[in-house]
Amino acid sequence: MEAMLSNLKGLKKRGALGINIGPNKNTKFENILEEYFILYKAFSSHADYIAINISSPNTPGLRNMHDPLHFEDLIRQISAERSTSTDKPKILIKFSPDEKDDAYIKLIEILNNSDLDGVIVSNTTVDNNLKIKSGAAGINGGISGKLLQDKSNKLLTFFKKNLKPEKIIVAVGGVFDVDSYNKKLDLGADFVQIYTGFVYEGPSLIKRIVQNGK
Ligand SMILES: Cc1cc2nc3c(=O)[nH]c(=O)nc-3n(C[C@H](O)[C@H](O)[C@H](O)COP(=O)(O)O)c2cc1C
């Protein structure tokens, strides 16, 4: 956090900036809320949006934040903090693609009843079949890229159907060309993010998509 704050101070010029926050790997679950809170307060004046990451598969126990009780607590605290501050970044929650539909329904209901701005769908998947397909069976961590695309697109469709229309949907997962980018827009994304595709192809991918995408 401190290293990043000092990097931000050195920035002379910037475009839109989103900052993704999540607890340390070794933080006890009972202290996770406090850590989100500290991070939110540290970065809220620097970011256009704060992404609250409740879905990294590499932080043991973090996905328990998809439990509606913990989720509601988190949302309430962050929302209360923003309402009393002059800094008003947009706040987006970044979801796992591996939860059950009835869990998503409860979480979406909580979000719809809150003043938070939207969602990012999705993080990587720990789906065992996909891990086997990718040759990563038995290895910790999540699957990203093309193998994730169907799963994250299904979740995008589900969120589009159930989330209030005024909420923002940022879609991510398996975008690697113009068609996979357009597909996210067709399914209702307001914004699209690219990670693995960028690793493989670099900035030329972004240029191609911006020039040829919808
Ligand atoms: C090496 C690697 C590191 C990642 N680290 C984070 C992270 O720190 N926080 C987060 O929210 N998502 C993280 N992700 C997930 C990506 O942000 C993204 O949601 C996911 O990879 C799906 O997009 P893609 O198919 O374009 O890669 C990471 C993904 C990869 C492959």
The ligand as an SDF file (V2000), in Angstrom:
LIG
                    3D

 31 33  0  0  0  0  0  0  0  0999 V2000
   -1.1890  -13.8400  -13.0840 C   0  0  0  0  0  0  0  0  0  0  0  0
   -2.5410  -13.2740  -12.7060 C   0  0  0  0  0  0  0  0  0  0  0  0
   -2.6430  -12.4650  -11.5770 C   0  0  0  0  0  0  0  0  0  0  0  0
   -3.8920  -11.9340  -11.2010 C   0  0  0  0  0  0  0  0  0  0  0  0
   -3.9620  -11.1250  -10.0800 N   0  0  0  0  0  0  0  0  0  0  0  0
   -5.1670  -10.5980   -9.7340 C   0  0  0  0  0  0  0  0  0  0  0  0
   -5.2690   -9.7460   -8.6030 C   0  0  0  0  0  0  0  0  0  0  0  0
   -4.2870   -9.4560   -7.9020 O   0  0  0  0  0  0  0  0  0  0  0  0
   -6.4870   -9.2330   -8.2940 N   0  0  0  0  0  0  0  0  0  0  0  0
   -7.5980   -9.5360   -9.0460 C   0  0  0  0  0  0  0  0  0  0  0  0
   -8.6890   -9.0400   -8.7360 O   0  0  0  0  0  0  0  0  0  0  0  0
   -7.5260  -10.3390  -10.1210 N   0  0  0  0  0  0  0  0  0  0  0  0
   -6.3390  -10.8700  -10.4780 C   0  0  0  0  0  0  0  0  0  0  0  0
   -6.2720  -11.6910  -11.5810 N   0  0  0  0  0  0  0  0  0  0  0  0
   -7.4810  -11.9970  -12.3540 C   0  0  0  0  0  0  0  0  0  0  0  0
   -7.6030  -11.0840  -13.5670 C   0  0  0  0  0  0  0  0  0  0  0  0
   -7.7140   -9.7490  -13.1310 O   0  0  0  0  0  0  0  0  0  0  0  0
   -8.8320  -11.4370  -14.4170 C   0  0  0  0  0  0  0  0  0  0  0  0
  -10.0010  -11.2550  -13.6520 O   0  0  0  0  0  0  0  0  0  0  0  0
   -8.8040  -12.8660  -14.9290 C   0  0  0  0  0  0  0  0  0  0  0  0
   -7.4910  -13.2600  -15.2740 O   0  0  0  0  0  0  0  0  0  0  0  0
   -9.7170  -13.0550  -16.1340 C   0  0  0  0  0  0  0  0  0  0  0  0
   -9.3300  -12.2360  -17.2100 O   0  0  0  0  0  0  0  0  0  0  0  0
   -8.4210  -12.7630  -18.4590 P   0  0  0  0  0  0  0  0  0  0  0  0
   -9.0520  -14.0180  -18.9700 O   0  0  0  0  0  0  0  0  0  0  0  0
   -8.4180  -11.6310  -19.4310 O   0  0  0  0  0  0  0  0  0  0  0  0
   -7.0630  -13.0440  -17.8790 O   0  0  0  0  0  0  0  0  0  0  0  0
   -5.0370  -12.2230  -11.9720 C   0  0  0  0  0  0  0  0  0  0  0  0
   -4.9160  -13.0410  -13.1200 C   0  0  0  0  0  0  0  0  0  0  0  0
   -3.6980  -13.5670  -13.4930 C   0  0  0  0  0  0  0  0  0  0  0  0
   -3.6130  -14.4510  -14.7160 C   0  0  0  0  0  0  0  0  0  0  0  0
  1  2  1  0
  2  3  1  0
  2 30  2  0
  3  4  2  0
  4  5  1  0
  4 28  1  0
  5  6  2  0
  6  7  1  0
  6 13  1  0
  7  8  2  0
  7  9  1  0
  9 10  1  0
 10 11  2  0
 10 12  1  0
 12 13  2  0
 13 14  1  0
 14 15  1  0
 14 28  1  0
 15 16  1  0
 16 17  1  0
 16 18  1  0
 18 19  1  0
 18 20  1  0
 20 21  1  0
 20 22  1  0
 22 23  1  0
 23 24  1  0
 24 25  2  0
 24 26  1  0
 24 27  1  0
 28 29  2  0
 29 30  1  0
 30 31  1  0
M  END
$$$$
